[in-house]
């Protein structure tokens, strides 16, 4: 049963939030040479709880709306399959989603008390957007934007909790991480195009159409790389951050694979996987560059 819960929570996708928090902590270490261990642990716990909440609630609502019964599920798309297969009750998944949302809210409230209204604003945005993500946000075509903003705010929030300030470095680093996460959501929405569209969802792929959307793929990594270059040029990021470009072959492979296979779910799976690897490796390299490129 535990493996089923890990499946519905999509544990391997939680790494995006781990990287986001790590970037914020690394920036603080670079500037202040200190980390508050308790605050760091609570930040990781709170962010992961909120991330688990949005995934659980998304699975619940996609099942209730009949989307997951129409998708061709792969390891990268189409939902977890837990509810269509009857492995868990929808009510149990919904309660778990709300439970994790409450845990994240409680942990976040601790930081509102200790660090003030700035964390309160970030937490308030997180709670509202998580609860309404699968019903309101994805219906308005703002899913990719939400994920980019969410990733940015995690970096900014993790940095603020440690340092007590918001800097241009934390904002730029947040955008880098947020856009990388948004790229994964973008490419994994291709196989779900028809099912999502039939139930009123609006992903970026649906808005512009599959073929045109393949050209948008390149914008995401180019934005992240461009911001890293700006950060290095302005002495905000260490020059070692150029190691993030080592992941470029994965990005090129994914983009070219998407262009050729955007209409074939089976053939697209390897390129969705390589996009996920690109996003995570780039983020991890960014963390390492900040930590050791003092």
Buried (B, 14 or more C-beta within 10 A) or exposed (E): EEEEBEBBBBBEBBBBBBBBBBBBBBBBBBBEEEEEEEBBEBBBBBBBBBBBBBBBBBBBBBBBBEBBEBBEBBEBBBBBBBBBEEBBEBEBBBEBBBBBBEBBBEBBBBBBEEBEEBBBEBBBBBBEBBBBBBEEBBBEBBBBBBBBBBBBBBBBBBBBBBBEEBBEBBBBBBBBBBBBBBBBBBBBBBBBBEBBBEBEBBBBBBEBEBEEBBEBBBEBBEBBBEBBBEBBEEEBBBEBBBBBBEBEEBBBBBBEBBBEBBEEBEEBBBBBBBBBBBBBBBBBBBBBBBBEBE
